[in-house]
Amino acid sequence: MSTRLVDDEGSITDELEKCLRVIFAKYCTPKSTDGSLADNAHLTTEGLDAWAKDTNGSPFSQETKDEILEFMDVTDDGHLTFKGFLQVYQLQTENDPEETYSDLVRLVTIDVLGYLFGFSVVTAWV
């Protein structure tokens, strides 16, 4: 896949952030009805487990959850925020961009990827 996940400075591209927003909206509380995120949107333990299961096949271990919640941005109640979610993907993408591509393929429909990254389904497979 030739679409870049990070820019020249190593930051997540706008396109990747848009995809991650779509993914986060699927699992967050309060639930999004239109794809936008509430200011207080976060992943509860259940949302974190559901996201992990959909990306990795099983929920995160308690140790992994503890590390995420210790080092990433969380609410006062200890729930992962969208900013923290972006931090997770920033680290993953720096260390293993193929894993980020794999997550996108698992979690976002081809139509959404095409819209966000600027290709049509027809041209994507040519």
C-alpha positions in Angstrom: 0.0 0.0 0.0 1.5 3.3 -1.0 -0.6 5.7 1.0 1.4 7.3 3.8 0.5 6.9 7.4 2.8 9.5 8.7 4.1 12.8 7.3 7.6 14.0 6.8 7.8 15.0 10.5 6.6 11.6 11.6 3.1 12.7 12.7 0.0 10.8 11.7 -1.4 12.1 8.4 -4.8 13.7 8.3 -6.1 10.8 6.3 -5.0 8.3 8.9 -6.5 10.4 11.7 -9.8 10.5 9.8 -9.8 6.7 9.6 -8.9 6.4 13.3 -11.8 8.7 14.1 -14.1 6.4 12.3 -12.7 3.4 14.2 -12.8 5.1 17.6 -16.4 6.2 17.0 -17.4 2.5 16.6 -16.2 1.7 20.1 -16.5 4.9 22.1 -18.9 6.1 24.8 -21.0 8.1 24.3 -21.9 6.4 21.1 -21.7 8.4 17.9 -24.7 8.5 15.7 -23.2 10.6 12.9 -19.5 9.8 13.0 -18.6 12.8 15.0 -17.1 12.5 18.5 -18.4 14.1 21.6 -15.8 16.1 23.6 -16.0 13.5 26.3 -15.8 10.5 24.0 -13.7 7.7 25.5 -13.2 3.9 25.4 -14.6 2.1 28.4 -13.1 -1.2 29.4 -15.7 -2.9 27.2 -14.9 -0.6 24.3 -11.2 -1.2 24.7 -11.8 -5.0 24.8 -14.0 -4.9 21.7 -11.5 -2.9 19.7 -8.7 -5.2 20.8 -10.7 -8.3 19.9 -11.6 -6.9 16.4 -7.9 -6.0 15.7 -6.1 -8.8 17.4 -8.6 -11.6 17.8 -8.7 -11.3 21.6 -8.9 -8.6 24.3 -5.7 -7.1 25.6 -4.1 -8.7 28.6 -4.5 -6.8 31.8 -0.8 -5.8 31.6 -1.3 -4.3 28.2 -4.4 -2.4 29.3 -2.5 -1.1 32.3 0.3 0.2 30.1 -2.0 1.9 27.7 -3.9 3.6 30.5 -0.7 4.6 32.3 1.1 6.1 29.3 -1.6 7.4 27.0 -4.1 10.2 27.4 -7.1 9.1 29.6 -10.1 10.7 31.3 -10.1 11.5 35.0 -11.8 8.1 35.3 -9.0 6.3 33.5 -10.7 5.7 30.1 -8.8 6.1 26.9 -9.5 9.3 25.0 -9.3 9.9 21.3 -6.0 11.7 21.9 -4.8 8.5 23.7 -6.1 6.4 20.9 -4.1 8.5 18.4 -1.0 8.1 20.7 -1.4 4.3 20.6 -1.5 4.4 16.8 1.4 6.8 16.5 3.6 4.4 18.5 2.4 1.4 16.6 2.9 3.1 13.2 6.4 4.2 14.1 7.3 0.6 15.1 5.2 -1.5 12.8 3.4 0.3 10.0 2.2 -3.0 8.5 0.2 -3.6 11.7 -1.5 -0.3 11.3 -2.4 -1.1 7.7 -3.7 -4.5 8.9 -5.9 -2.8 11.5 -7.3 -0.5 8.9 -8.2 -3.4 6.6 -9.9 -5.2 9.5 -11.8 -2.2 10.9 -12.7 0.2 8.1 -14.7 -0.7 4.9 -13.0 -0.2 1.6 -15.5 2.5 0.7 -14.4 4.5 3.8 -10.8 3.9 3.0 -11.3 5.0 -0.6 -13.1 8.1 0.5 -10.5 9.1 3.1 -7.4 8.2 1.1 -8.8 9.5 -2.3 -9.3 6.4 -4.4 -12.3 4.7 -5.8 -13.0 1.0 -5.3 -12.6 0.5 -9.0 -9.2 2.1 -9.2 -8.0 0.6 -5.9 -7.8 -2.9 -7.4 -6.5 -2.0 -10.9 
